[in-house]
Every structure is written in C-alpha cells, then in structure tokens.
Amino acid sequence: MSDLRVLFIGEIVGKAGVFCVKNMLPRLKEEHSIDFVVADGEGATGGFGLGKNHSIYLHKLGIDVITSGERIYYKKDMVSHIKKASYILRPVNYPRDDPGYGWKVYEKDGKSIAVINVLGISGFGRVHLENPLLFLPELIEHILKKTQLILIDFHAATTAEKSTLFYFLDGKVSAVIGTHMRALTADERVMPGGTAVITDAGRTGSINSVGGLDSEIEIRKLITQVHEYSKDTWGDVELQGVIVDIKENGKASSIKRLRIEYREGNND
C-alpha cells in the first residue's frame, strides 16, 4: 500500500458526468482504498465551464479538489464563488490578482498534498498566459518547503507541450496529469525520476458523443459554420481517469488507467 493513493477523475462533462460521479465514486473509493480525489470539472455545467451549484455538489459527493482550465470563468456565479471555495482551482498562470487559487496544499487524514492547476500556452486563442516553464521551478521550490507530494493538472491542447512539461518536471513533482482533450490516452507511466504522467486523463460522462456533447449538433456546426449551442448527451456513460500511488518522499510508485462503464446495478 502506498503512502498516498490519489484518484484523478478525467474531465467531468455535463449531467452524465455528474451522474457518474454520484453513482460510481463511493464504491470506487472503497474498492481501491482511495485517500484523495482530484477531478477536472471544466465541463461539468453543460459541457462548458463550472457553475457554483455543480461545484458545491461535486465537492459534497467526495471530490477533494476540482481543477479547471480556460473556461473557469465562463459561468458568472463562479467568479464570486471561487474566492470562497478553496477546493476549486483555476489555472495558476492566470493574472495574479484574478479571483481564486492556482495552487494549494491540502490536508487529508494527517497527510499533505499540493495540487497545482496549470494552463498550456498553445491553442488557447482567448487567453494569453505566462509560460509555465518559466515560473513553475520557483513555485515548486516554495511548495517543497511544505510538502514533498505535488500533483499538477496540466490543462493543455497539444501533446508536444504536455510531453515537454513531463520531461521538464520529471523528478521535481509526484505527478503531471494531462487534461483538456477529453480523450483517455494509453501512455500512462512513471518517468525515470519518479514522476507519474499521462497525456490525457479522459472524460467522465457520455463516451458515445463528441467530447461528451451531442454529435448531430457538433457535425452540423462543422458543416455549416453557423453558431449553435452545444448540448451534453447520455450515450454510453463512463468514468475515466487514473489512480496514482505516491510514496512519502514524493516519488510516484505507480499509475493505473481507469475506464469504468456505468451499468445499472453494478455500482450499488
């Protein structure tokens, strides 16, 4: 048994994603002896952003930390709520005076773990943020005075940028978990320096869909180039993510990919 076993839930998308967490998380925590739960909640509210009520509900369901990405301020009520909700993280490379926390050290059952939320710099046309390679070393050095266990949600659009950060931070943090693509990758591994990585932790919600969204609408938008509101959908719901075992010295000993289909009766 590891010193800390962390469950990272892939991006929660829409009502189906919240449904999966509600119905599957309690049993998953018990079966795998999970100590700490982190989930990317970027798409929990209608597939685009995270609303106040959904964030409170997901936290009550047993998620210790909810991370995010470029859509963290899409829901107006989150701008004021995030100031009071230390369990929600926005990207640390947003402007320093923006509301909310970009990283925080959390205490759970006498153990400490730091979680950092980082946004990539490629592929996000609406935001222009600081390059994480320039500021992360100093931030990590500061956090190491508080805890050796550090997990990063790297919400980035390109595999090249994610891979670069994996090698850049190998041996410096416990885990770097990629998010944003909503597609579970099969490259989970522990790097030579002891950092667990995966390019993308996938999504929790509808799998028979376009990133958790109604496929007919997404097809129509690509064909016509006419704006139309996306809708979340319910086709073949799954909970995806990874389980990371972290030793007391902050090194990861293992990372295991999860892909669990919801079927009525098998998650009671």
C-alpha positions as CSV (number, residue, x, y, z in Angstrom):
1,M,0.0,0.0,0.0
2,S,1.3,3.5,-0.9
3,D,1.7,6.4,1.5
4,L,-1.0,8.3,-0.5
5,R,-3.3,6.9,-3.2
6,V,-4.8,9.6,-5.4
7,L,-7.7,9.2,-7.8
8,F,-7.7,11.7,-10.6
9,I,-11.1,11.8,-12.5
10,G,-11.0,12.8,-16.1
11,E,-12.9,15.9,-17.1
12,I,-16.5,15.8,-15.9
13,V,-18.8,16.7,-18.8
14,G,-22.4,17.6,-18.3
15,K,-25.2,15.9,-16.5
16,A,-23.9,12.5,-17.5
17,G,-20.5,13.2,-15.9
18,V,-22.1,14.4,-12.7
19,F,-24.3,11.3,-12.7
20,C,-21.2,9.1,-13.0
21,V,-19.5,10.7,-10.0
22,K,-22.6,10.4,-7.9
23,N,-23.2,6.8,-8.7
24,M,-19.7,5.4,-9.1
25,L,-17.3,7.4,-6.8
26,P,-18.3,5.9,-3.4
27,R,-17.7,2.3,-4.5
28,L,-14.6,3.2,-6.4
29,K,-13.1,4.9,-3.4
30,E,-13.9,1.9,-1.2
31,E,-12.7,-0.8,-3.6
32,H,-9.4,0.9,-4.4
33,S,-8.7,2.4,-0.9
34,I,-8.5,5.9,-2.3
35,D,-7.1,8.6,0.1
36,F,-7.6,11.7,-2.0
37,V,-9.7,12.6,-5.0
38,V,-9.0,15.3,-7.7
39,A,-11.3,15.9,-10.7
40,D,-11.2,18.2,-13.6
41,G,-14.6,20.0,-13.5
42,E,-14.0,22.2,-16.6
43,G,-17.1,20.9,-18.4
44,A,-19.4,19.9,-15.6
45,T,-22.0,22.6,-16.3
46,G,-23.5,21.9,-19.7
47,G,-20.1,20.9,-21.1
48,F,-18.7,24.5,-20.9
49,G,-17.4,25.7,-17.6
50,L,-18.3,25.0,-13.9
51,G,-21.2,26.6,-12.1
52,K,-21.4,27.3,-8.4
53,N,-24.1,24.7,-7.7
54,H,-22.3,22.0,-9.5
55,S,-19.0,22.7,-7.8
56,I,-20.7,22.5,-4.3
57,Y,-22.5,19.3,-5.3
58,L,-19.4,17.6,-6.6
59,H,-17.4,18.5,-3.5
60,K,-20.1,17.0,-1.3
61,L,-20.0,13.8,-3.4
62,G,-16.4,13.3,-2.3
63,I,-14.2,15.2,-4.6
64,D,-11.5,16.9,-2.6
65,V,-10.2,19.2,-5.3
66,I,-11.8,20.4,-8.5
67,T,-9.4,21.7,-11.2
68,S,-10.3,23.6,-14.3
69,G,-8.9,25.3,-17.4
70,E,-9.6,28.1,-19.9
71,R,-13.3,28.1,-19.1
72,I,-13.1,28.6,-15.4
73,Y,-14.8,32.0,-15.5
74,Y,-17.5,31.0,-18.2
75,K,-20.2,30.8,-15.5
76,K,-20.7,34.2,-13.9
77,D,-21.5,32.9,-10.5
78,M,-18.1,31.2,-10.4
79,V,-16.2,34.5,-10.4
80,S,-17.5,35.4,-7.0
81,H,-17.9,31.9,-5.6
82,I,-14.3,30.7,-6.3
83,K,-12.9,33.3,-3.9
84,K,-14.6,31.4,-1.0
85,A,-14.1,27.9,-2.3
86,S,-10.6,26.7,-1.7
87,Y,-11.4,23.3,-3.1
88,I,-11.7,24.8,-6.6
89,L,-8.5,25.7,-8.5
90,R,-8.2,28.0,-11.5
91,P,-5.0,28.0,-13.7
92,V,-2.1,29.3,-11.7
93,N,-0.8,31.3,-14.7
94,Y,-3.9,33.5,-14.9
95,P,-3.2,37.0,-13.7
96,R,-2.1,37.0,-10.1
97,D,-5.0,39.2,-8.9
98,D,-7.7,37.1,-10.6
99,P,-10.2,35.5,-8.1
100,G,-9.4,32.1,-6.8
101,Y,-6.4,29.9,-6.1
102,G,-4.0,28.5,-8.7
103,W,-2.5,26.0,-6.2
104,K,-3.0,25.0,-2.7
105,V,-1.7,22.5,-0.1
106,Y,-4.4,20.2,1.2
107,E,-4.5,18.2,4.4
108,K,-6.3,14.8,4.4
109,D,-6.1,12.2,7.2
110,G,-2.8,13.7,8.5
111,K,-1.2,13.8,5.1
112,S,-0.3,16.8,3.0
113,I,-0.5,17.1,-0.8
114,A,-0.2,20.2,-3.0
115,V,-2.3,20.5,-6.2
116,I,-1.3,22.9,-8.9
117,N,-3.6,23.8,-11.9
118,V,-1.7,24.9,-15.0
119,L,-2.9,26.0,-18.4
120,G,-0.9,25.4,-21.5
121,I,0.1,28.3,-23.8
122,S,-0.6,26.7,-27.2
123,G,-4.1,26.6,-28.8
124,F,-6.0,28.9,-26.5
125,G,-6.7,32.0,-28.5
126,R,-8.8,33.8,-25.9
127,V,-6.2,33.8,-23.2
128,H,-2.5,34.7,-23.2
129,L,-0.9,33.4,-20.1
130,E,2.6,33.1,-18.7
131,N,4.7,30.2,-19.9
132,P,4.7,27.6,-17.1
133,L,8.3,26.5,-17.7
134,L,9.3,30.0,-16.6
135,F,7.6,30.1,-13.2
136,L,7.0,26.5,-12.1
137,P,10.5,25.8,-10.8
138,E,10.4,28.6,-8.3
139,L,6.8,27.8,-7.3
140,I,7.7,24.1,-6.8
141,E,10.7,25.0,-4.7
142,H,8.4,27.1,-2.5
143,I,5.9,24.3,-2.2
144,L,8.5,21.7,-1.3
145,K,9.1,23.5,2.0
146,K,5.5,22.5,2.9
147,T,5.2,19.0,1.3
148,Q,7.0,16.6,-1.0
149,L,3.8,15.4,-2.6
150,I,2.9,17.6,-5.6
151,L,0.3,16.8,-8.3
152,I,-0.2,19.0,-11.4
153,D,-3.2,19.1,-13.6
154,F,-1.8,20.4,-16.9
155,H,-4.7,21.6,-19.0
156,A,-3.1,21.8,-22.4
157,A,-4.2,21.5,-26.0
158,T,-1.1,19.8,-27.6
159,T,0.6,16.6,-26.8
160,A,4.0,18.1,-27.6
161,E,3.6,20.8,-24.9
162,K,2.5,18.1,-22.4
163,S,5.4,15.8,-23.2
164,T,7.8,18.7,-22.8
165,L,6.5,19.5,-19.3
166,F,6.7,15.8,-18.4
167,Y,10.4,15.8,-19.0
168,F,11.0,19.3,-17.6
169,L,9.4,18.3,-14.3
170,D,10.5,14.7,-14.0
171,G,11.8,14.1,-10.5
172,K,10.6,17.5,-9.3
173,V,6.9,16.6,-8.7
174,S,4.9,13.5,-7.9
175,A,2.6,13.5,-11.0
176,V,1.6,15.6,-14.0
177,I,-1.8,14.7,-15.3
178,G,-2.8,16.0,-18.7
179,T,-6.4,17.2,-19.3
180,H,-8.4,19.2,-21.9
181,M,-8.6,16.8,-24.8
182,R,-11.4,14.7,-23.2
183,A,-9.8,11.5,-24.7
184,L,-8.2,8.9,-22.4
185,T,-4.7,8.2,-23.7
186,A,-2.8,4.9,-23.2
187,D,0.7,6.3,-22.3
188,E,0.5,6.4,-18.5
189,R,3.9,5.7,-16.9
190,V,6.2,6.6,-14.2
191,M,9.2,8.6,-15.6
192,P,12.8,7.7,-14.6
193,G,12.9,10.5,-12.0
194,G,9.7,9.2,-10.2
195,T,7.0,11.4,-11.8
196,A,3.8,9.8,-12.9
197,V,2.4,11.1,-16.2
198,I,-0.4,10.6,-18.7
199,T,-1.1,12.8,-21.7
200,D,-4.8,12.9,-21.0
201,A,-7.0,11.5,-18.2
202,G,-10.0,11.3,-20.5
203,R,-13.5,12.4,-19.6
204,T,-16.3,11.3,-17.3
205,G,-19.7,11.4,-18.9
206,S,-21.0,10.3,-22.4
207,I,-18.5,8.4,-24.5
208,N,-20.7,7.9,-27.5
209,S,-20.5,11.6,-28.3
210,V,-18.2,14.3,-29.4
211,G,-16.3,15.2,-26.3
212,G,-19.4,14.5,-24.2
213,L,-21.6,16.6,-26.5
214,D,-24.4,15.8,-28.9
215,S,-22.8,14.5,-32.1
216,E,-25.5,15.7,-34.5
217,I,-25.1,19.3,-33.4
218,E,-21.3,19.2,-33.5
219,I,-21.4,17.7,-37.0
220,R,-23.9,20.4,-38.1
221,K,-21.7,23.2,-36.7
222,L,-18.6,21.9,-38.6
223,I,-20.6,21.7,-41.9
224,T,-22.4,25.0,-41.8
225,Q,-20.0,27.1,-39.7
226,V,-23.1,28.6,-38.1
227,H,-23.1,29.0,-34.4
228,E,-25.4,26.7,-32.4
229,Y,-25.5,25.9,-28.8
230,S,-24.0,22.5,-27.9
231,K,-25.8,20.0,-25.8
232,D,-24.5,17.4,-23.4
233,T,-25.7,13.9,-24.0
234,W,-26.1,10.4,-22.4
235,G,-24.6,7.9,-24.8
236,D,-22.7,5.1,-23.0
237,V,-21.6,6.9,-19.8
238,E,-18.2,6.1,-18.3
239,L,-15.9,7.3,-15.5
240,Q,-12.4,7.7,-16.7
241,G,-9.2,8.7,-15.0
242,V,-6.1,7.4,-13.3
243,I,-5.0,6.1,-9.8
244,V,-1.6,7.3,-8.7
245,D,0.4,5.8,-5.8
246,I,2.7,8.3,-4.2
247,K,5.4,7.5,-1.7
248,E,6.2,9.6,1.4
249,N,9.3,11.1,-0.4
250,G,7.0,12.4,-3.2
251,K,8.0,9.9,-5.8
252,A,5.2,8.0,-7.6
253,S,5.4,4.2,-7.4
254,S,2.6,3.5,-10.0
255,I,-0.1,5.0,-12.2
256,K,-3.1,3.0,-13.4
257,R,-5.5,4.0,-16.1
258,L,-9.3,3.7,-15.3
259,R,-12.1,3.3,-17.7
260,I,-15.3,2.1,-16.0
261,E,-18.6,1.8,-17.8
262,Y,-21.8,2.6,-15.8
263,R,-24.4,-0.1,-15.8
264,E,-27.5,0.0,-13.7
265,G,-27.0,-2.2,-10.7
266,N,-23.2,-2.7,-10.9
267,N,-22.3,0.4,-8.9
268,D,-24.5,0.0,-5.9
